Amino acid sequence: MLENKKIETYSEDIAEVIGNAEEGFVKKIIHEQGEHEDENKDLSLEVKKNKIFIFVSILFIVFTLGILFFLITFKKEIFSVNLEKQFTSIIFIDKSEFKEIYNFNKNEILRSIFTEQNKIKNNEIKGIYFTENKKVIGFYRFSELIKVKENLDITFFKDNFLLGFFKKEGSSFFILLKVNSFNLVFPSMQNWENKMFNDLHEFFKITLSSETKYLLTKNFEDGFIQNKNARILYDKDGKIVIMYIIVDDNTIIIADTENTAQELILRFTSSTVGK
């Protein structure tokens, strides 16, 4: 009888141990499963973040490629105006205007210039730049178009130049030229004096007539404008018709009034000091 009780107690103990072991094992499995689920949640969140990052990156790449395609396709239209030569003006100007003169003759160029003459305020300078096929032209090409090159050796002239109007007691036309050295250019300028009035009188709105034709052969005279050496063509009443002023060894101004010359010299001197 005692033996049976011992067996039963042992069996019960074994069962209890097994039960506890199973229960602990089950709990461990549940705990580990919970940890796996947490890890899976974290992993799932990380995967979602990665997907969003990849999607945004793809969008950015597509957007960048779209911009590059646009620039390559339309670059001719966007960058067709080449302003490298003259975009930085020789002097400070209040306004500027770009004139397309492709296939223009001299008279058409003159008309395009004078449309801007009355569009400036008092004490303002307006610069005019010419373009052909949307590219800014330099003095060499301009001298060809207005037939100046036939009478002026421009070997030592720089391509960068400025022309326009200054308004003070009426608007006045001017041309500002850059040269390599005035000593080199002076012989050419002296030779041009015989043809300068004929080449430029229309730009200064002087009509050739029986009363003005004597200016075609009248000599230029030495003079001073703002303490600068100048060569001046006077009319029979002693009024300035046209002149060129040697501002420095690299700069020449062509104008018809002292007011215009004075303003141009002042602005040129200021820009030089500023540099």
C-alpha positions in Angstrom: 0.0 0.0 0.0 2.8 2.3 0.9 4.6 1.4 -2.3 1.6 2.5 -4.4 1.5 5.9 -2.6 5.2 6.5 -3.3 4.6 5.6 -7.0 1.7 8.0 -7.2 3.6 10.8 -5.5 6.5 10.3 -7.8 4.2 10.2 -10.8 2.6 13.4 -9.7 5.9 15.0 -9.1 7.1 14.0 -12.6 3.8 15.3 -14.0 4.2 18.6 -12.1 7.8 19.0 -13.3 6.8 18.2 -16.9 3.8 20.6 -16.6 5.9 23.3 -15.2 8.6 22.7 -17.9 5.9 22.8 -20.6 4.4 25.9 -19.2 7.8 27.6 -19.0 8.6 26.4 -22.5 5.3 27.8 -23.8 5.9 31.1 -22.0 9.3 31.3 -23.5 7.9 30.6 -26.9 5.3 33.3 -26.4 7.9 35.7 -25.2 10.2 35.0 -28.0 7.3 35.3 -30.5 6.5 38.7 -28.9 10.1 39.8 -29.4 10.0 38.6 -33.0 6.8 40.5 -33.6 8.4 43.7 -32.2 11.4 43.1 -34.4 9.2 42.6 -37.4 7.3 45.8 -36.6 10.6 47.7 -36.4 11.8 46.0 -39.5 8.5 46.8 -41.3 8.8 50.5 -40.2 12.4 50.6 -41.5 11.3 49.0 -44.8 8.6 51.7 -45.2 11.1 54.4 -44.5 13.5 52.9 -47.0 10.7 52.7 -49.6 9.8 56.4 -49.0 13.5 57.4 -49.3 13.9 55.4 -52.5 10.7 56.9 -54.0 11.8 60.5 -53.1 15.3 59.8 -54.6 13.7 58.5 -57.8 11.5 61.6 -58.0 14.5 63.9 -57.5 16.5 62.1 -60.2 13.6 62.3 -62.6 13.2 66.0 -61.8 16.9 66.6 -62.4 16.9 64.8 -65.7 13.9 66.8 -66.8 15.7 70.1 -66.1 18.8 68.9 -67.9 16.7 67.8 -70.9 15.0 71.2 -70.9 18.3 73.1 -70.8 19.9 71.0 -73.5 16.8 71.2 -75.8 16.2 74.9 -75.4 19.7 76.2 -74.7 19.9 77.9 -78.1 16.9 80.0 -77.3 17.9 80.7 -73.7 21.5 81.6 -74.3 21.2 83.0 -77.7 22.2 86.6 -76.7 25.9 86.6 -76.1 26.8 89.7 -74.0 30.3 88.7 -73.0 32.0 91.5 -75.0 29.9 94.5 -73.9 27.6 93.6 -71.1 29.9 95.4 -68.6 29.7 98.9 -69.8 32.8 101.1 -70.2 31.2 103.7 -68.0 28.1 103.9 -65.8 25.0 104.3 -67.9 21.4 105.0 -66.7 19.7 102.9 -69.3 20.6 100.5 -72.1 18.9 99.2 -75.2 19.7 96.3 -77.5 18.9 96.8 -81.2 18.7 93.9 -83.6 20.1 95.2 -86.9 20.6 92.0 -88.9 20.5 92.9 -92.7 20.1 96.6 -91.9 21.7 99.3 -94.1 23.1 102.5 -92.7 19.8 104.4 -92.9 17.9 101.7 -91.1 20.6 101.6 -88.3 20.2 105.4 -88.0 16.4 105.1 -87.7 16.8 102.4 -85.0 19.1 104.7 -83.0 17.0 107.8 -83.1 13.9 105.9 -81.9 15.7 106.0 -78.5 16.7 109.6 -78.5 13.7 111.0 -76.7 13.3 108.1 -74.3 15.7 109.5 -71.6 15.3 112.0 -68.8 17.5 115.0 -68.1 21.1 114.2 -67.1 20.7 110.6 -68.1 22.9 108.5 -70.4 21.4 105.8 -72.5 23.7 103.3 -74.1 22.7 101.4 -77.3 24.1 98.0 -78.2 23.6 96.4 -81.6 23.0 92.7 -82.2 23.0 90.5 -85.3 21.1 87.2 -84.8 20.9 88.1 -81.1 24.7 88.4 -80.7 26.2 91.7 -79.7 28.5 93.1 -82.3 31.8 95.0 -81.7 33.3 98.1 -83.2 34.9 96.2 -86.1 31.6 95.0 -87.4 29.8 98.2 -86.6 32.4 100.2 -88.6 31.8 97.8 -91.6 28.0 98.3 -91.4 28.2 102.2 -91.4 31.0 102.3 -93.9 33.5 103.9 -91.5 36.0 101.1 -92.1 36.5 102.3 -95.6 38.1 105.5 -94.3 39.5 104.5 -90.9 42.2 102.0 -90.1 40.8 100.2 -87.1 43.8 97.9 -86.6 44.6 99.3 -83.1 40.9 99.8 -82.0 39.4 97.5 -79.5 36.1 95.8 -80.3 34.5 97.1 -77.1 32.8 100.4 -77.6 29.7 102.4 -76.5 27.4 104.7 -78.3 24.2 106.4 -77.1 22.7 109.7 -76.0 23.2 112.1 -73.1 20.4 114.5 -72.3 21.1 118.0 -71.0 19.5 121.0 -72.7 18.5 118.6 -75.4 19.8 115.1 -76.2 23.2 114.7 -77.8 24.8 111.7 -79.6 28.2 110.3 -78.6 30.6 107.4 -79.4 33.1 106.1 -76.8 36.0 104.1 -78.3 38.7 102.0 -76.6 42.1 101.7 -78.3 45.3 99.8 -77.6 47.4 103.0 -77.5 46.5 106.5 -78.6 50.0 107.0 -80.0 49.4 104.1 -82.3 45.9 105.2 -83.3 46.5 109.0 -83.7 47.8 108.8 -87.3 44.7 106.9 -88.3 42.5 109.5 -86.5 44.2 112.3 -88.2 43.7 110.7 -91.6 40.1 110.1 -90.7 39.5 113.8 -90.0 39.2 114.4 -93.8 36.2 112.0 -93.8 34.9 112.0 -90.3 32.2 114.6 -90.8 31.0 112.9 -94.0 30.9 109.5 -92.2 29.2 110.7 -89.0 27.2 113.8 -89.8 23.9 111.9 -90.0 24.5 110.5 -86.5 24.6 114.0 -85.2 21.6 115.0 -87.3 23.4 117.4 -89.5 22.0 117.6 -93.0 24.4 118.2 -96.0 23.3 121.2 -97.9 24.8 124.2 -99.7 25.2 125.8 -96.3 27.0 122.9 -94.6 29.0 121.3 -97.4 32.0 123.5 -96.6 32.4 121.3 -93.5 33.4 118.4 -95.7 36.7 120.0 -96.3 37.2 122.2 -93.2 40.1 121.3 -91.0 40.0 120.2 -87.4 41.7 122.4 -84.8 43.5 121.6 -81.6 41.6 122.4 -78.4 41.0 121.4 -74.8 37.8 119.9 -73.3 37.8 119.4 -69.5 41.6 119.8 -69.6 41.8 116.9 -72.1 43.4 117.2 -75.6 40.9 117.4 -78.4 40.6 117.8 -82.1 37.6 120.0 -82.9 35.7 120.8 -86.1 34.1 124.3 -85.8 31.5 125.8 -88.1 31.9 129.3 -89.5 30.4 130.8 -86.3 32.9 129.1 -84.1 30.4 126.5 -82.8 31.5 122.9 -82.3 30.2 120.7 -85.0 32.1 117.4 -84.1 35.1 116.6 -82.0 37.1 113.8 -80.6 38.7 114.0 -77.1 41.7 112.0 -75.9 40.5 111.0 -72.4 43.5 108.8 -71.7 45.9 106.7 -73.7 43.2 104.0 -74.3 40.0 106.0 -74.5 38.5 108.4 -77.2 35.2 110.2 -77.0 33.5 111.5 -80.2 30.8 114.1 -79.4 29.3 117.4 -80.6 28.8 119.3 -77.3 30.9 120.1 -74.3 28.1 119.1 -71.9 28.2 115.5 -73.3 32.0 115.3 -73.3 32.1 116.7 -69.7 29.6 114.1 -68.5 31.3 111.2 -70.2 34.7 112.2 -68.9 33.3 112.6 -65.4 31.7 109.1 -65.5 34.8 107.5 -67.0 37.0 109.0 -64.4 34.7 107.9 -61.6 34.6 104.3 -63.0 38.4 104.2 -63.3 38.8 105.5 -59.7 36.3 102.9 -58.5 38.3 100.1 -60.0 
